[in-house]
């Protein structure tokens, strides 16, 4: 555990904020489960500043159900090299191949060809854990390679442990009744459920080809499916409905053998159904609330967790709504172009801890889709079973707003971070500049803050606070964060980037509703507000940068203080708006 995290825990005792795990930890795709008197989070494991998804082995954190401020690191639960499909003799060669040929992989997929990387499955993707009828714990996962290559071509692997936190040992692959490996539909993102003794596995992905009017006659669709799924044209067309979409099967008590064959749980063709605006993409998860089943999934919007409900575990689901978006898109009518963060893949589920329901999801950092951090929010299931969309916050699992007085908080717990022109990531590492959570060694901070950047925190109790202190530094070539791996731009981001560049050139800060320039002040400063378009309650003026060519000078953090008018603000958002010509890095904020 990093000392910096303990420092913040000591300064902010008995409070918890988003992300709720240490800032050096990256556990996306989180499946929360209560086992005994603790809540466990099982997820993928991204690397800080990594160049692709899920580069590290599984680790587990847990917390007492009566104290969600006290998350404990349980250690490594399972290693990728324990899977028999792990390429022990070719890992280094495969990594070099991924770096050298990432763009070629994209071109091969566009042509419908099998990319070489599909066979190099060295990372473990989104897992889930379920307690079997024998009392043991079973881990379900799939393997994939760089940038997800090969993630749709393999089986569902299973590992077992006597304890939820592990250590897990490889058990086998989900198999058919004849002992052969089960490969029906697309084995991806498995979720597990013990439904009163019935073991259900949900999995799948969907790209929506079947809804196109020229499917299956258009050869490009079939070629894409062949490339992604590693299947022949004949096999793909042999499915009476589709090889894609979310499916469910049941298992025997051995937790490996298929008992009931996989079948779709929602329509493959969504046009004209309740799923049309929010089609399933990936991230299946199932929960049972009373006598109703809740299917949680990541939609094709790719920034939101949605839900659907049914009286049955395997059919008749109706779309319910969005639970959370990592850009707050849809919350109180917010449009995509007004997103409050960089958006991108999210994956998670819901859990009831004592009397409160929560949704666990993830956010993006490092200007990429490959360093994702787990966050959580309180949700409320209404009497009619509906769940209203919740906003992303900084206080998350905390019992209420964060107590600010005499406390110091890391800047990266911001829940809103935007320059007004934030991109949507899709399997991408961006090289264009925009504000982002990042790190340089053990320093974790918000970087590339430019004129007009809005940094938001929800929510604080500012009772007794009279001043705020900000620790920051100017960004230059000596402290600027550079990607550890190759820049990768997915073709799905091209149009978004073009739009952003055109709009930024045309409008600049003029379109920022939160930006009110004080032309009488020639020094950079932070305007402090309690609403995006509200008036200032304070201002922190920064000193001018003194030019220096010494690297050590660029690494020094400096503190600046300003007074706040906080009368009666016991549950408030706090927004920092930067005004300045030079880019900034922001490490922490303290309340006095």
C-alpha positions as CSV (number, residue, x, y, z in Angstrom):
1,X,0.0,0.0,0.0
2,X,1.4,3.4,-0.9
3,X,2.3,5.8,1.9
4,X,0.6,8.7,0.1
5,X,-2.7,6.9,0.4
6,X,-2.2,6.4,4.1
7,X,-1.5,10.1,4.4
8,X,-4.8,11.0,2.9
9,X,-6.6,8.4,5.0
10,X,-5.1,9.9,8.1
11,X,-6.0,13.4,7.1
12,X,-9.6,12.4,6.1
13,X,-10.5,9.8,8.8
14,X,-13.7,7.8,8.5
15,X,-14.5,9.3,5.2
16,X,-14.4,7.7,1.7
17,X,-14.4,9.3,-1.7
18,X,-14.3,8.3,-5.3
19,X,-12.4,6.5,-6.4
20,X,-12.8,4.6,-3.2
21,X,-9.6,2.5,-3.6
22,X,-6.1,3.9,-3.4
23,X,-5.3,6.3,-6.2
24,X,-2.6,4.0,-7.5
25,X,-5.1,1.2,-8.0
26,X,-7.1,0.5,-11.2
27,X,-9.8,-2.1,-10.9
28,X,-12.5,-1.6,-13.6
29,X,-15.4,-3.9,-14.5
30,X,-16.2,-4.2,-10.9
31,X,-18.7,-6.9,-9.6
32,X,-19.5,-6.2,-6.0
33,X,-20.8,-9.0,-3.8
34,X,-21.5,-9.4,-0.1
35,X,-20.1,-12.6,1.3
36,X,-20.6,-13.0,5.1
37,X,-20.0,-9.6,6.8
38,X,-17.8,-8.1,4.0
39,X,-18.4,-6.6,0.6
40,X,-15.9,-7.7,-2.0
41,X,-15.0,-6.1,-5.3
42,X,-14.0,-8.4,-8.2
43,X,-12.8,-6.8,-11.4
44,X,-10.2,-6.6,-14.1
45,X,-6.9,-5.1,-13.2
46,X,-5.5,-2.2,-15.3
47,X,-2.0,-0.9,-15.0
48,X,-1.4,2.7,-14.1
49,X,-0.6,4.4,-17.4
50,X,-0.9,1.1,-19.2
51,X,-1.0,0.8,-23.0
52,X,-3.8,-1.7,-23.2
53,X,-6.6,-3.3,-21.1
54,X,-6.2,-5.5,-18.1
55,X,-2.5,-5.8,-18.0
56,X,-2.2,-7.0,-14.4
57,X,-3.3,-10.0,-12.4
58,X,-6.5,-10.1,-10.4
59,X,-6.4,-8.5,-7.0
60,X,-9.3,-8.2,-4.5
61,X,-10.3,-5.5,-2.0
62,X,-13.0,-5.9,0.6
63,X,-14.7,-3.7,3.3
64,X,-16.9,-4.5,6.4
65,X,-20.6,-4.1,5.5
66,X,-20.9,-1.6,8.4
67,X,-17.9,0.5,7.4
68,X,-17.4,1.3,3.7
69,X,-14.6,3.7,4.5
70,X,-12.3,0.8,5.4
71,X,-11.3,-1.0,2.2
72,X,-8.7,-3.7,2.8
73,X,-6.2,-5.0,0.2
74,X,-6.6,-8.8,0.1
75,X,-3.7,-9.4,-2.3
76,X,-3.4,-11.1,-5.6
77,X,-6.2,-13.6,-6.0
78,X,-5.3,-15.2,-9.3
79,X,-2.6,-14.9,-11.9
80,X,-3.0,-15.0,-15.7
81,X,-0.1,-17.5,-15.9
82,X,-2.2,-20.1,-14.0
83,X,-4.5,-20.4,-17.0
84,X,-3.4,-23.2,-19.4
85,X,-4.0,-20.9,-22.4
86,X,-1.4,-18.3,-21.1
87,X,1.4,-18.1,-23.7
88,X,4.3,-18.8,-21.4
89,X,6.8,-19.2,-24.2
90,X,5.7,-16.3,-26.3
91,X,4.7,-13.5,-23.9
92,X,7.7,-11.2,-24.6
93,X,7.5,-11.8,-28.4
94,X,3.7,-11.2,-28.3
95,X,4.1,-7.9,-26.4
96,X,6.6,-6.6,-29.0
97,X,4.3,-7.7,-31.8
98,X,1.4,-5.8,-30.2
99,X,3.4,-2.6,-30.0
100,X,4.7,-2.8,-33.5
101,X,1.6,-3.9,-35.3
102,X,-1.3,-2.4,-33.4
103,X,-2.4,-0.3,-36.4
104,X,-2.1,-3.3,-38.7
105,X,-4.5,-5.2,-36.5
106,X,-7.1,-2.6,-37.1
107,X,-6.5,-2.8,-40.9
108,X,-6.7,-6.6,-40.8
109,X,-10.0,-6.4,-39.0
110,X,-11.5,-3.9,-41.4
111,X,-10.6,-6.4,-44.2
112,X,-12.3,-9.3,-42.3
113,X,-9.0,-11.1,-41.9
114,X,-7.8,-12.9,-38.8
115,X,-5.2,-10.8,-37.0
116,X,-2.2,-12.6,-35.6
117,X,-2.8,-11.3,-32.1
118,X,-6.0,-13.2,-31.7
119,X,-4.0,-16.2,-30.6
120,X,-2.0,-14.3,-28.0
121,X,-4.3,-14.3,-24.9
122,X,-2.2,-13.1,-22.0
123,X,-4.6,-10.9,-20.1
124,X,-7.6,-11.7,-18.0
125,X,-10.7,-9.7,-18.7
126,X,-13.8,-8.8,-16.7
127,X,-14.5,-11.6,-14.1
128,X,-17.2,-12.5,-11.7
129,X,-17.3,-14.7,-8.6
130,X,-20.2,-16.8,-7.2
131,X,-20.5,-19.1,-4.3
132,X,-21.3,-22.6,-5.4
133,X,-23.8,-25.0,-3.7
134,X,-20.8,-26.6,-2.1
135,X,-19.8,-23.4,-0.3
136,X,-16.7,-22.8,-2.3
137,X,-16.1,-19.7,-4.5
138,X,-15.8,-19.9,-8.3
139,X,-14.2,-17.3,-10.5
140,X,-15.4,-17.0,-14.2
141,X,-13.3,-15.1,-16.7
142,X,-12.1,-14.9,-20.3
143,X,-8.6,-14.3,-21.7
144,X,-7.7,-11.7,-24.3
145,X,-4.7,-10.0,-25.9
146,X,-3.5,-6.5,-26.6
147,X,-6.4,-4.0,-27.3
148,X,-8.9,-6.8,-26.7
149,X,-7.7,-8.9,-29.7
150,X,-8.7,-12.6,-29.3
151,X,-11.1,-11.7,-26.4
152,X,-14.0,-13.0,-28.4
153,X,-12.4,-16.2,-29.6
154,X,-11.8,-18.2,-26.4
155,X,-13.8,-20.2,-23.8
156,X,-15.0,-19.3,-20.3
157,X,-12.3,-20.3,-17.8
158,X,-13.1,-21.2,-14.2
159,X,-11.0,-21.1,-11.0
160,X,-11.9,-22.1,-7.5
161,X,-11.1,-21.1,-3.9
162,X,-12.2,-21.8,-0.4
163,X,-12.4,-18.1,0.3
164,X,-13.8,-15.2,-1.7
165,X,-10.5,-13.3,-1.7
166,X,-8.6,-16.4,-3.0
167,X,-6.1,-17.8,-3.7
168,X,-7.9,-19.3,-6.7
169,X,-6.7,-22.4,-8.5
170,X,-7.6,-23.2,-12.2
171,X,-10.4,-25.7,-12.4
172,X,-11.3,-25.9,-16.1
173,X,-13.3,-24.5,-18.9
174,X,-17.1,-24.4,-19.1
175,X,-17.9,-27.5,-21.0
176,X,-20.7,-29.2,-22.8
177,X,-22.3,-32.4,-21.6
178,X,-20.0,-34.5,-23.8
179,X,-16.9,-32.9,-22.2
180,X,-16.0,-30.7,-25.1
181,X,-15.3,-27.0,-24.5
182,X,-18.4,-24.9,-24.6
183,X,-18.1,-22.2,-27.3
184,X,-21.7,-21.4,-28.1
185,X,-22.3,-17.8,-28.9
186,X,-19.5,-15.3,-28.0
187,X,-17.8,-16.1,-24.7
188,X,-17.1,-12.7,-23.2
189,X,-17.6,-10.9,-19.9
190,X,-19.1,-13.8,-18.0
191,X,-21.3,-13.0,-15.0
192,X,-22.3,-15.7,-12.4
193,X,-25.4,-16.0,-10.2
194,X,-26.5,-18.6,-7.6
195,X,-30.3,-18.3,-8.0
196,X,-31.5,-20.3,-5.0
197,X,-29.3,-23.2,-6.0
198,X,-29.4,-22.7,-9.8
199,X,-26.1,-21.6,-11.1
200,X,-26.6,-19.2,-14.0
201,X,-23.9,-17.8,-16.3
202,X,-24.6,-14.7,-18.4
203,X,-22.2,-13.6,-21.2
204,X,-22.0,-12.2,-24.7
205,X,-21.4,-9.1,-26.8
206,X,-23.4,-7.3,-29.6
207,X,-22.5,-5.1,-32.5
208,X,-25.9,-4.6,-34.1
209,X,-25.2,-6.0,-37.5
210,X,-28.5,-7.9,-37.6
211,X,-30.5,-4.7,-37.4
212,X,-29.0,-3.5,-40.7
213,X,-31.3,-3.9,-43.7
214,X,-28.7,-5.6,-45.8
215,X,-27.6,-8.2,-43.2
216,X,-26.5,-11.0,-43.9
217,X,-26.1,-10.2,-47.6
218,X,-23.5,-7.6,-47.1
219,X,-20.2,-9.5,-46.9
220,X,-18.6,-6.8,-44.7
221,X,-20.7,-7.8,-41.7
222,X,-19.9,-11.5,-42.0
223,X,-16.2,-10.7,-42.5
224,X,-16.2,-8.5,-39.4
225,X,-17.8,-11.3,-37.3
226,X,-15.4,-13.9,-38.7
227,X,-12.5,-11.6,-37.7
228,X,-13.7,-10.7,-34.2
229,X,-15.1,-14.1,-33.2
230,X,-12.7,-16.5,-34.9
231,X,-15.6,-18.4,-36.4
232,X,-16.4,-19.6,-40.0
233,X,-19.1,-18.0,-42.1
234,X,-21.0,-21.3,-41.9
235,X,-21.0,-21.3,-38.1
236,X,-22.0,-17.7,-37.8
237,X,-25.0,-18.2,-40.2
238,X,-26.0,-21.4,-38.5
239,X,-27.5,-19.5,-35.5
240,X,-31.2,-19.1,-36.1
241,X,-31.1,-15.7,-34.3
242,X,-27.5,-14.4,-34.0
243,X,-24.2,-15.4,-32.6
244,X,-24.2,-12.1,-30.8
245,X,-26.3,-10.7,-27.9
246,X,-26.5,-11.5,-24.2
247,X,-27.2,-15.1,-23.4
248,X,-27.7,-17.3,-20.3
249,X,-26.9,-21.0,-19.5
250,X,-27.1,-23.0,-16.3
251,X,-24.5,-25.3,-14.9
252,X,-24.4,-28.5,-13.0
253,X,-23.2,-28.4,-9.4
254,X,-19.6,-29.2,-10.6
255,X,-19.7,-25.5,-11.8
256,X,-18.3,-26.5,-15.2
257,X,-20.8,-28.6,-17.1
258,X,-23.6,-27.1,-19.0
259,X,-27.0,-28.1,-17.7
260,X,-29.3,-25.9,-19.8
261,X,-28.0,-24.7,-23.1
262,X,-27.3,-21.0,-23.7
263,X,-30.1,-18.9,-25.1
264,X,-30.8,-15.2,-25.6
265,X,-32.4,-13.2,-22.8
266,X,-33.2,-10.1,-24.8
267,X,-33.9,-9.5,-28.5
268,X,-31.0,-9.6,-30.9
269,X,-32.7,-7.1,-33.1
270,X,-33.5,-4.1,-31.1
271,X,-35.4,-1.8,-33.6
272,X,-38.9,-1.4,-32.4
273,X,-38.2,-2.8,-28.9
274,X,-37.6,-1.0,-25.6
275,X,-33.9,-1.5,-26.1
276,X,-33.6,0.5,-29.3
277,X,-32.1,3.7,-27.8
278,X,-29.8,1.8,-25.4
279,X,-28.8,-1.5,-27.1
280,X,-26.7,-4.1,-25.2
281,X,-23.0,-4.0,-25.9
282,X,-21.2,-6.0,-23.2
283,X,-20.8,-6.3,-19.4
284,X,-23.6,-8.6,-18.5
285,X,-24.6,-8.8,-14.8
286,X,-27.7,-10.1,-13.1
287,X,-29.2,-9.4,-9.7
288,X,-32.4,-10.5,-8.1
289,X,-34.4,-8.0,-6.1
290,X,-37.4,-9.6,-4.4
291,X,-39.1,-11.6,-7.1
292,X,-37.7,-9.5,-10.0
293,X,-34.5,-9.9,-12.0
294,X,-32.4,-6.9,-12.9
295,X,-30.1,-7.3,-15.9
296,X,-27.3,-4.7,-15.7
297,X,-25.3,-4.0,-18.8
298,X,-23.1,-1.6,-20.7
299,X,-24.9,-0.1,-23.6
300,X,-23.7,0.8,-27.1
301,X,-23.5,4.4,-25.9
302,X,-20.4,3.0,-24.1
303,X,-20.5,5.5,-21.2
304,X,-23.4,4.2,-19.2
305,X,-24.7,1.3,-17.2
306,X,-28.3,0.4,-18.0
307,X,-30.8,-2.0,-16.5
308,X,-33.7,-4.1,-17.7
309,X,-36.2,-6.1,-15.6
310,X,-38.2,-9.3,-15.8
311,X,-40.1,-11.8,-13.7
312,X,-37.9,-14.4,-15.3
313,X,-34.1,-14.9,-15.4
314,X,-33.9,-15.8,-19.1
315,X,-36.6,-13.9,-21.0
316,X,-39.2,-11.1,-21.2
317,X,-36.9,-8.3,-20.1
318,X,-38.0,-4.7,-20.6
319,X,-35.6,-1.8,-20.7
320,X,-35.7,0.2,-17.5
321,X,-33.3,3.1,-17.9
322,X,-29.8,4.3,-17.3
323,X,-28.4,4.0,-13.8
324,X,-25.2,6.0,-14.2
325,X,-23.1,7.6,-17.0
326,X,-19.4,8.4,-16.4
327,X,-19.9,11.7,-18.2
328,X,-23.3,12.4,-16.5
329,X,-24.8,12.3,-20.0
330,X,-28.6,12.0,-19.7
331,X,-28.7,13.1,-16.1
332,X,-31.2,15.9,-15.9
333,X,-31.2,16.1,-19.7
334,X,-27.5,16.6,-20.2
335,X,-26.5,16.1,-23.8
336,X,-23.5,14.3,-25.1
337,X,-21.7,17.4,-26.3
338,X,-22.0,18.8,-22.7
339,X,-20.4,15.8,-21.0
340,X,-18.6,16.6,-17.8
341,X,-15.8,14.2,-18.2
342,X,-13.9,12.2,-20.9
343,X,-16.3,9.3,-21.4
344,X,-15.6,5.8,-22.4
345,X,-16.2,2.2,-21.5
346,X,-17.9,1.4,-18.3
347,X,-18.9,-1.9,-16.7
348,X,-20.2,-2.8,-13.2
349,X,-23.2,-3.8,-11.2
350,X,-25.4,-3.0,-8.2
351,X,-25.3,-4.4,-4.7
352,X,-27.2,-4.0,-1.5
353,X,-25.1,-3.4,1.6
354,X,-27.2,-3.5,4.7
355,X,-30.2,-1.3,3.8
356,X,-28.6,0.8,1.0
357,X,-28.2,0.0,-2.7
358,X,-25.1,1.1,-4.6
359,X,-24.0,1.0,-8.2
360,X,-20.3,0.3,-8.9
361,X,-18.9,1.6,-12.2
362,X,-15.6,2.9,-13.5
363,X,-14.1,6.2,-14.8
364,X,-11.2,6.8,-17.2
365,X,-7.8,8.4,-16.5
366,X,-4.5,9.0,-18.3
367,X,-6.4,10.1,-21.5
368,X,-7.0,6.5,-22.3
369,X,-9.4,3.5,-21.9
370,X,-6.6,1.5,-20.2
371,X,-6.3,3.0,-16.7
372,X,-9.8,2.8,-15.3
373,X,-10.7,3.3,-11.7
374,X,-13.6,1.9,-9.7
375,X,-16.2,4.3,-8.3
376,X,-19.6,3.8,-6.6
377,X,-22.8,5.8,-5.9
378,X,-25.8,5.3,-3.8
379,X,-28.9,4.4,-5.8
380,X,-32.6,3.9,-4.9
381,X,-34.9,1.3,-6.1
382,X,-38.4,2.8,-6.1
383,X,-41.6,0.9,-5.1
384,X,-42.4,0.3,-8.7
385,X,-38.9,-1.3,-9.2
386,X,-37.5,1.6,-11.2
387,X,-34.0,3.1,-10.7
388,X,-33.5,6.8,-11.4
389,X,-30.2,7.8,-13.0
390,X,-27.7,9.1,-10.4
391,X,-25.0,11.6,-11.0
392,X,-21.3,10.9,-10.5
393,X,-19.9,12.3,-7.3
394,X,-16.8,12.6,-5.2
395,X,-18.4,11.5,-2.0
396,X,-19.8,8.2,-3.4
397,X,-19.9,5.6,-0.6
398,X,-19.5,8.2,2.1
399,X,-22.4,8.6,4.5
400,X,-23.0,12.2,3.4
401,X,-21.1,15.1,2.0
402,X,-17.3,15.2,2.7
403,X,-16.4,17.1,5.8
404,X,-14.0,19.8,4.5
405,X,-12.8,21.8,7.5
406,X,-9.1,21.0,8.4
407,X,-9.0,18.3,5.8
408,X,-6.9,17.8,2.7
409,X,-8.2,15.9,-0.3
410,X,-6.4,14.7,-3.4
411,X,-7.3,16.7,-6.5
412,X,-8.0,13.5,-8.6
413,X,-11.2,12.8,-6.6
414,X,-12.9,15.4,-8.8
415,X,-16.1,14.0,-10.3
416,X,-16.3,16.6,-13.1
417,X,-13.3,17.5,-15.3
418,X,-13.8,19.3,-18.5
419,X,-12.5,22.0,-20.8
420,X,-15.8,22.0,-22.6
421,X,-14.4,19.8,-25.4
422,X,-13.9,16.4,-23.9
423,X,-13.6,13.3,-26.2
424,X,-15.1,9.9,-26.0
425,X,-12.6,7.1,-25.8
426,X,-13.0,3.7,-27.5
427,X,-9.9,1.5,-27.2
428,X,-7.7,4.6,-27.5
429,X,-4.8,6.5,-26.0
430,X,-5.1,10.1,-27.0
431,X,-2.2,12.4,-27.8
432,X,-4.2,15.6,-28.0
433,X,-4.2,17.8,-24.8
434,X,-7.1,17.9,-22.5
435,X,-7.4,17.9,-18.7
436,X,-7.0,14.4,-17.2
437,X,-6.2,12.5,-14.0
438,X,-2.7,11.1,-14.4
439,X,0.5,10.4,-12.5
440,X,4.3,11.0,-12.6
441,X,5.9,8.3,-10.4
442,X,4.1,8.4,-7.0
443,X,2.6,11.8,-7.7
444,X,-1.0,11.6,-8.8
445,X,-2.7,14.8,-10.0
446,X,-4.9,16.5,-12.5
447,X,-2.8,17.5,-15.5
448,X,-3.1,19.5,-18.7
449,X,-5.4,22.0,-17.0
450,X,-5.9,24.9,-19.5
451,X,-7.7,28.2,-19.6
452,X,-11.4,27.5,-18.9
453,X,-11.0,24.1,-17.4
454,X,-13.8,23.2,-14.9
455,X,-12.9,20.9,-12.0
456,X,-15.9,19.8,-9.9
457,X,-16.4,18.1,-6.6
458,X,-19.7,16.8,-5.2
459,X,-20.3,17.2,-2.3
460,X,-18.7,19.0,0.5
461,X,-19.8,20.2,3.9
462,X,-18.1,23.6,4.2
463,X,-19.3,24.4,7.7
464,X,-16.6,26.5,9.5
465,X,-14.4,26.8,6.4
466,X,-13.1,30.3,5.7
467,X,-10.3,29.5,3.2
468,X,-9.1,27.0,0.6
469,X,-5.5,26.1,-0.2
470,X,-4.5,24.7,-3.6
471,X,-1.3,22.8,-4.3
472,X,-0.3,23.0,-7.9
473,X,2.5,23.7,-10.4
474,X,2.8,24.9,-14.0
475,X,3.2,22.2,-16.6
476,X,6.3,22.2,-18.8
477,X,8.5,19.7,-20.7
478,X,10.2,18.5,-17.5
479,X,7.0,17.4,-15.7
480,X,4.6,16.7,-18.6
481,X,3.3,13.2,-18.5
482,X,4.2,11.2,-21.6
483,X,2.4,7.9,-22.6
484,X,4.4,4.8,-21.6
485,X,3.3,2.9,-24.7
486,X,2.2,3.7,-28.2
487,X,-0.5,6.3,-29.1
488,X,-3.5,4.4,-30.4
489,X,-6.5,6.1,-32.0
490,X,-9.5,3.8,-32.7
491,X,-11.4,4.7,-35.9
492,X,-14.6,5.2,-33.8
493,X,-13.0,8.3,-32.3
494,X,-12.1,10.0,-35.6
495,X,-15.3,11.9,-36.0
496,X,-15.4,13.0,-32.4
497,X,-11.9,14.4,-32.5
498,X,-12.6,16.2,-35.8
499,X,-15.7,17.8,-34.2
500,X,-13.8,18.8,-31.1
501,X,-11.0,20.4,-33.0
502,X,-13.4,22.4,-35.3
503,X,-15.5,23.6,-32.4
504,X,-12.6,24.5,-30.2
505,X,-11.0,26.6,-33.0
506,X,-14.4,28.3,-33.7
507,X,-15.6,29.0,-30.1
508,X,-12.7,28.7,-27.7
509,X,-13.8,29.7,-24.2
510,X,-16.9,31.6,-25.5
511,X,-19.1,28.5,-25.3
512,X,-18.1,27.7,-21.7
513,X,-21.1,28.7,-19.5
514,X,-18.9,28.6,-16.4
515,X,-16.2,31.0,-17.8
516,X,-16.3,34.7,-16.7
517,X,-13.0,36.3,-17.5
518,X,-11.8,39.1,-15.1
519,X,-9.9,41.3,-17.5
520,X,-8.7,43.5,-14.6
521,X,-6.5,40.7,-13.2
522,X,-3.3,39.9,-15.1
523,X,-2.4,36.9,-12.9
524,X,-3.6,33.3,-13.3
525,X,-6.3,32.3,-10.8
526,X,-8.9,29.7,-9.8
527,X,-12.4,31.0,-9.5
528,X,-14.3,29.0,-6.8
529,X,-18.0,28.4,-7.4
530,X,-20.8,26.3,-5.9
531,X,-22.7,25.8,-9.2
532,X,-21.4,25.6,-12.7
533,X,-23.0,28.9,-13.8
534,X,-23.1,30.5,-10.4
535,X,-21.2,33.4,-8.8
536,X,-17.8,33.1,-7.2
537,X,-17.6,32.4,-3.5
538,X,-13.8,32.9,-3.5
539,X,-10.7,33.2,-5.6
540,X,-7.2,31.7,-5.4
541,X,-4.6,33.9,-7.2
542,X,-1.5,32.0,-8.4
543,X,1.9,33.5,-8.7
544,X,3.5,34.1,-12.1
545,X,5.8,31.4,-13.3
546,X,9.5,32.1,-13.0
547,X,11.4,30.6,-15.9
548,X,13.8,27.8,-15.0
549,X,15.5,25.2,-17.0
550,X,16.1,22.9,-14.0
551,X,14.0,19.8,-13.9
552,X,13.9,19.8,-10.1
553,X,12.3,23.2,-10.1
554,X,9.5,21.9,-12.4
555,X,8.8,19.1,-9.9
556,X,8.1,21.4,-6.9
557,X,4.5,21.8,-5.8
558,X,3.5,25.2,-4.5
559,X,0.6,26.1,-2.3
560,X,-1.7,29.1,-2.9
561,X,-4.5,30.2,-0.5
562,X,-7.7,32.2,-0.9
563,X,-10.7,33.1,1.3
564,X,-14.1,31.5,0.8
565,X,-17.6,32.7,1.7
566,X,-19.1,29.5,2.9
567,X,-21.9,30.7,5.2
568,X,-24.5,27.9,5.4
569,X,-22.9,25.6,2.8
570,X,-23.3,22.2,4.4
571,X,-24.0,20.1,1.3
572,X,-22.6,21.8,-1.7
573,X,-20.8,21.2,-5.0
574,X,-17.5,23.0,-5.4
575,X,-16.2,24.0,-8.8
576,X,-12.7,25.3,-9.6
577,X,-12.5,27.2,-12.9
578,X,-8.9,28.0,-14.1
579,X,-8.0,31.2,-15.7
580,X,-4.5,31.4,-17.2
581,X,-2.4,31.2,-20.3
582,X,-0.1,28.4,-19.1
583,X,-1.1,24.9,-18.5
584,X,-1.3,23.7,-14.9
585,X,-1.0,20.6,-12.8
586,X,-3.1,20.3,-9.6
587,X,-2.3,17.9,-6.8
588,X,-4.5,18.6,-3.7
589,X,-6.9,21.0,-2.0
590,X,-7.1,21.8,1.7
591,X,-9.8,23.6,3.7
592,X,-9.0,26.0,6.5
